[in-house]
Amino acid sequence: MREIDGTLRKPADINLHFTFFDNTMEEPHYRNNIDISRILRRRAYVDELGVSAELEFDEFDGESRHVLGSYGDAPACYARWRVNDNAAIIDRVCTLHAYRYRGVARKCLQHVAHDVLCCASRLKLTLHGLVLLVPQQHSTIQQKLAEASFISLDGSVGPLSCVRMCLPISPEAPPRFPSLGLVDI
C-alpha cells in the first residue's frame, strides 16, 4: 500500500505484533514458531544474502530467545538474541522484502531491546551493552545505529562478515535511543 505521495505506507502498529519464544515454552508452540522463523531466515539470509545454510542455522538457536513479527497474520520479520558474558547479543534480524522500508525492523528492535531489559531485570543480570551484528555491506544500517548512540566494536565475528555495533548500558541510566524511537525502556 502506498501513501498519496507514492511512498510506501508504514504498517499500523495495531496490525504489527510480536511473539517472543524460546525452548522453555511448550514443544508444539516452540516448533511451530521456530519453523516459521527458519522460513523467514532462509529467504532473507540464504536466498537473498547468499549466507550458507550451515552458517545461518547454527547451534545458538537452542540457547537464544527469538521474536517473530507478524503484520496481521502474515510473518514479516524475525530477530534472535542471547546473553554472552555481560552483553546481550542480537545476532539475527531480518525483514521480508515486502515489509522493508516501512519501519518493521525498527519496531522489531524496539521490542527486542525491551525484552532484553525485562529478562535481564527478571534474572537479575547486569548487562553492560546491547550488541547488534550488522552485515558488513550494509553501511546504511551501521549509520542509523551510530545515530542511535551505537558504537562500532573491533574484532571479527568468527566466519561471519559482520560489524559489531554496541549500545553501552549503564545501570544508573536505562538506555534511550531516540533514533530508533525507543525512549525509557
C-alpha positions in Angstrom: 0.0 0.0 0.0 1.2 3.5 -0.8 0.6 7.0 0.6 -0.8 9.7 -1.7 2.7 10.9 -2.5 3.7 7.4 -3.7 5.8 6.4 -0.7 5.3 3.0 1.0 2.7 3.2 3.7 4.1 2.3 7.2 2.3 -0.5 8.9 -0.3 0.5 11.5 1.0 -0.5 14.9 -2.3 -2.2 15.6 -1.6 -4.7 12.8 2.0 -5.4 13.7 2.5 -7.7 16.7 5.5 -9.7 18.1 5.7 -13.2 19.6 8.7 -14.0 21.8 9.6 -17.6 22.2 12.4 -19.8 23.5 12.9 -23.5 24.3 11.2 -23.2 27.7 7.7 -23.0 26.2 5.6 -26.0 25.2 7.2 -28.0 22.4 4.5 -27.7 19.8 4.3 -23.9 20.1 8.1 -23.7 20.0 8.4 -26.0 17.0 5.7 -24.0 15.1 7.4 -20.7 15.8 10.9 -21.9 15.0 9.8 -23.4 11.8 8.2 -20.2 10.6 11.2 -18.2 11.7 13.5 -20.6 9.7 11.5 -19.9 6.6 12.0 -16.2 7.0 15.7 -16.6 7.8 16.2 -18.9 4.7 14.5 -16.3 2.5 16.4 -13.3 3.9 19.9 -14.7 4.7 20.3 -17.8 2.5 18.4 -16.8 -0.7 18.9 -13.0 -0.7 22.3 -12.5 1.0 23.9 -15.8 0.0 24.8 -16.9 3.5 25.3 -20.7 3.6 22.6 -22.6 5.4 25.3 -24.2 7.7 26.3 -20.7 9.0 22.7 -19.4 9.3 21.2 -22.3 11.2 23.8 -22.8 13.9 23.9 -24.2 17.4 22.8 -20.9 19.0 19.1 -21.5 18.1 18.5 -23.6 21.2 20.1 -21.1 23.7 18.6 -18.0 22.2 15.4 -16.1 22.7 13.5 -15.4 19.4 10.9 -13.0 18.2 8.6 -13.4 15.3 7.0 -10.3 14.0 3.7 -10.6 12.1 1.8 -8.0 10.1 -1.8 -9.1 10.6 -1.4 -12.9 10.4 1.5 -12.8 7.9 5.1 -13.3 9.2 7.1 -10.2 8.4 10.3 -10.1 10.5 12.5 -12.1 12.9 15.2 -11.5 15.4 17.2 -13.6 17.8 19.2 -12.6 20.9 21.1 -14.3 23.7 23.2 -13.2 26.7 27.0 -13.7 26.3 29.1 -12.6 29.3 27.7 -9.1 30.2 26.2 -8.2 26.8 23.0 -9.1 25.0 23.9 -10.2 21.5 21.3 -9.6 18.8 22.8 -11.7 16.0 19.9 -12.1 13.7 17.4 -9.5 12.5 15.6 -9.9 9.2 12.6 -8.5 7.4 10.9 -10.0 4.4 11.3 -7.9 1.2 7.7 -6.8 1.1 7.9 -5.2 4.5 11.2 -3.3 4.2 11.4 0.5 4.4 8.2 0.5 6.4 9.6 0.7 9.9 9.1 -3.0 10.7 12.7 -3.8 11.6 12.8 -0.7 13.8 9.7 -1.8 15.7 11.2 -5.3 16.0 14.4 -3.9 17.5 12.4 -1.8 19.9 10.6 -4.9 21.2 13.8 -6.9 21.3 15.5 -4.2 23.4 12.5 -4.1 25.8 12.6 -7.9 26.1 16.3 -7.9 26.7 16.0 -5.4 29.6 12.9 -7.1 31.1 14.6 -10.5 31.0 17.9 -9.1 32.5 15.9 -7.4 35.2 13.9 -10.6 36.0 17.0 -12.7 36.1 19.0 -10.1 38.0 21.7 -9.9 35.3 23.9 -6.8 34.9 24.3 -6.1 31.2 26.9 -3.6 30.0 25.9 -3.5 26.4 23.4 -4.4 23.7 25.4 -5.7 20.7 23.9 -6.0 17.2 25.7 -7.8 14.4 25.3 -6.0 11.1 26.4 -7.4 7.8 29.5 -5.6 6.6 27.9 -4.5 3.3 25.0 -2.6 5.0 26.6 0.7 5.8 23.2 2.4 5.9 22.2 0.3 8.9 25.5 1.0 10.5 25.0 4.7 10.1 21.5 4.6 11.5 22.7 2.7 14.6 25.6 5.1 15.0 23.0 7.9 15.1 21.2 6.0 17.8 24.3 6.0 20.0 25.6 2.6 19.0 29.4 2.4 18.7 31.4 0.1 16.3 33.5 -2.6 18.1 36.7 -4.0 16.7 37.3 -7.7 16.0 35.9 -10.3 13.8 32.8 -12.4 14.4 34.0 -15.9 13.5 33.2 -16.9 9.9 30.6 -14.1 9.6 31.3 -10.9 7.6 29.7 -8.6 10.2 30.4 -5.4 12.1 29.6 -5.4 15.8 27.6 -2.3 16.9 27.2 -1.9 20.7 25.0 0.3 22.7 26.6 0.7 26.2 24.1 0.2 29.1 24.6 1.9 32.4 22.8 0.5 35.4 22.1 4.0 36.6 20.6 5.3 33.4 18.5 3.0 31.2 19.2 3.2 27.5 17.5 5.8 25.4 17.6 5.6 21.6 15.6 8.4 20.1 16.7 7.5 16.6 15.2 4.1 17.0 12.1 5.6 18.5 12.8 4.0 21.9 12.7 6.1 25.0 12.8 4.9 28.6 12.5 1.2 28.3 
